[in-house]
Amino acid sequence: MTSLALKKVTKSFGAVDVIRGVDLDIAAGEFVVFVGPSGCGKSTLLRMIAGLEPITSGDLAVGGARMNEVAAARRGVAMVFQSYALYPHMNVYKNMSFGLETAKMPKPEIDTRVRKAADILQITHLLDRKPKQLSGGQRQRVAIGRAIVRDPKIFLFDEPLSNLDAELRVQTRVEIAKLHADIGATMIYVTHDQVEAMTLADRIVVLRAGVIEQHGSPLDIYNKPVNRFVAGFIGSPKMNFLSVAVAASQDDSVVLNLAGKQLTLPQPVPVGQGAPLTLGVRPEHIVAEGAGGVSPDGVSLGTFTVMHVERLGGQTIAYGNLDDRQTLTVALDGQRSIAAGDKLSVSIPAERCHLFGEDERRIGG
């Protein structure tokens, strides 16, 4: 297991800055996921770690040794790409052993490594097959096996599940998590899928426009996003954002105007009366009852008019509007008998509310 450190790392393509001063320490054996929207720089950052893209400025260290000018083949990293890139004329065994043969490794050692990796990935029975005889999930496991046999210090994954269907993505995600638990290697994984990030990572690094917005454990980022961007990116369905204004501010609470009514949160704010804020509300934290029903302990958001319903079996998701026409998404457990046109009283526990200032930073702890 090996640590990795990035110190003020930048990457520019001409006048365009793609990575802008990234500082990050990754502990030995940690599973870190880079997540963010398309174009945020996550794959570029991964390629810089791999040695496939030169670093414009800053330092990259692997195991404490500076790696900026070290060739990719000598960095002790192995990369699994979005494309499987398997040799179609070689069977699985040869695909996994080819790199070791090129490096002039003794055949007995090659055979030991290939069979050990195949056993870990449960593809021993596939060693004689050609890639065209494999499913997408099997091909991805072969690509991972090709990385394992190199016995790298660090594994790099660049959106490895994006070519798989939904069922295979879930299955392979579990296999990658199990692989990390079994071999304990340092792993860095790139994805735009926040569900993959939440389920795989020891630590998530959220990127936007080449800058780290926040990093921390999945639940830390989910419960305490530092800004509106992170709050909206992590979580499915995404967080609701409602425009509110400060009606009154106390030392230990704030009264907000929303949809023609006032709601009180036990949270001080650093702004005065009339200041505009954004109230963040996760769909799964909203409590909904029939119109006129009494909301349980929590902050009332008023009346919600249902416009569209998605029935997922274990969850019912309703889309609609509050009284002031602001849109709201409500995620309810189980199968609910609601339909378009229904009016529901909606509320949320006060501790589940998030407030964001005009600078989009989260207010409070």
Buried (B, 14 or more C-beta within 10 A) or exposed (E): EBBBBBBEBBBEEEEEBBBBBBEBEBBBBBBBBBBBEEBBBBBBBBBBBBBEBEBBEBEBBBBEEEBBEBEBEEBBBBBBBBEBEBEEEBBBBBBBBBBBEEEEBEEEEBEEBBBBBBEBBEBBEBBEBBBEEBEBBBBBBBBBBBBBBBBBBBBBBBBBBEBBEEEBBBEBBEBBBEBBEEBEBBBBBBBBBBBBBBBBBBBBBBBBBBBBBBBBEBEEBBBBBBBBBBBBBBBBBBBBBBEBBBBEBEEEBBBBBBBEBEBBBEBEBEBEEEBEBBBBBBBBBBBBEEEEEEBEEBBBBBBBBBBEBEEEEEBBBBBBBBBEEBEBBBBBEEEBEBEEEBBBBBBBEBEBBBBBBEEBEBBEE
